[in-house]
């Protein structure tokens, strides 16, 4: 369980946050530290290893979006399971984030 941070160098600097286990309040400090200490032009949140996500996980992504630029932020969510994708659909997160399965 936790977060792995990868820095991807291409034309722009991209930070990839790989989340494992439950995406909720348990990893709040670690998640926030990951994007606050690793500033970039673009961010990728990989949810491929996430078993479950609660409202805290959704809230953390919204706080991240605000921190990195709000409407001008460049955040993509990738590798969602069907369960996580359903959560993102119901909450209309596809309107706020790029989600590679939409």
C-alpha positions as CSV (number, residue, x, y, z in Angstrom):
1,X,0.0,0.0,0.0
2,X,1.3,3.5,-0.7
3,X,2.5,5.7,-3.5
4,X,5.4,5.4,-5.9
5,X,6.6,8.6,-7.6
6,X,8.2,8.4,-11.1
7,X,9.6,11.4,-12.8
8,X,9.2,11.0,-16.6
9,X,11.4,13.3,-18.7
10,X,10.1,14.1,-22.2
11,X,9.3,17.5,-23.8
12,X,7.7,18.5,-20.6
13,X,8.4,17.2,-17.1
14,X,5.7,14.7,-16.1
15,X,5.2,13.2,-12.6
16,X,3.6,9.8,-12.4
17,X,2.0,8.9,-9.1
18,X,1.4,5.1,-8.8
19,X,-1.2,4.4,-6.1
20,X,-1.5,0.9,-4.5
21,X,-4.0,-0.6,-2.2
22,X,-6.8,1.5,-0.8
23,X,-6.9,5.1,-2.0
24,X,-8.2,6.9,1.0
25,X,-7.4,8.9,4.1
26,X,-4.6,6.5,5.1
27,X,-2.3,7.8,2.4
28,X,-3.4,11.5,2.5
29,X,-0.1,12.9,3.8
30,X,2.0,10.7,1.4
31,X,-0.1,11.7,-1.6
32,X,0.0,15.4,-0.9
33,X,3.7,15.3,-0.3
34,X,4.2,13.5,-3.6
35,X,2.7,16.3,-5.7
36,X,3.7,19.2,-3.6
37,X,7.4,18.3,-3.5
38,X,7.6,17.1,-7.1
39,X,6.3,20.0,-9.2
40,X,5.8,19.4,-12.9
41,X,3.9,20.7,-15.9
42,X,1.9,17.4,-16.2
43,X,0.8,14.7,-13.8
44,X,-0.4,11.1,-14.3
45,X,-2.3,9.3,-11.5
46,X,-2.0,5.5,-12.1
47,X,-4.8,3.7,-10.3
48,X,-4.0,0.3,-11.7
49,X,-3.1,-1.2,-8.3
50,X,-6.0,0.5,-6.4
51,X,-8.4,-2.0,-4.8
52,X,-10.8,0.6,-3.5
53,X,-11.3,4.3,-3.3
54,X,-13.5,6.3,-1.0
55,X,-14.6,9.9,-0.8
56,X,-11.2,10.8,0.8
57,X,-9.4,9.6,-2.4
58,X,-11.7,11.7,-4.6
59,X,-11.2,14.7,-2.3
60,X,-7.4,14.3,-2.5
61,X,-7.5,14.4,-6.3
62,X,-9.6,17.5,-6.2
63,X,-7.1,19.2,-3.8
64,X,-4.3,18.1,-6.1
65,X,-6.1,19.6,-9.1
66,X,-6.5,23.0,-7.2
67,X,-2.9,23.0,-6.1
68,X,-1.4,22.4,-9.6
69,X,-3.5,24.9,-11.4
70,X,-7.2,24.3,-11.2
71,X,-8.9,24.5,-14.6
72,X,-5.5,24.9,-16.2
73,X,-4.0,21.7,-14.6
74,X,-2.8,18.8,-16.7
75,X,-3.7,15.7,-14.8
76,X,-4.5,12.3,-16.4
77,X,-5.9,9.3,-14.6
78,X,-4.9,5.9,-16.0
79,X,-5.4,2.2,-15.6
80,X,-8.7,2.3,-13.6
81,X,-10.4,-1.0,-12.8
82,X,-14.1,-1.2,-13.7
83,X,-15.1,-0.5,-10.1
84,X,-12.9,2.6,-9.9
85,X,-14.1,3.8,-13.3
86,X,-17.7,3.5,-12.1
87,X,-16.9,5.7,-9.1
88,X,-15.3,8.3,-11.5
89,X,-18.3,8.2,-13.8
90,X,-20.9,8.7,-11.0
91,X,-18.9,11.6,-9.6
92,X,-18.4,13.2,-13.0
93,X,-14.6,13.3,-12.6
94,X,-14.3,12.9,-16.3
95,X,-15.3,16.5,-16.5
96,X,-12.4,17.6,-14.4
97,X,-9.6,15.1,-15.3
98,X,-8.4,13.4,-18.4
99,X,-9.3,9.7,-17.9
100,X,-7.7,7.4,-20.5
101,X,-10.7,5.0,-20.5
102,X,-13.2,7.6,-21.6
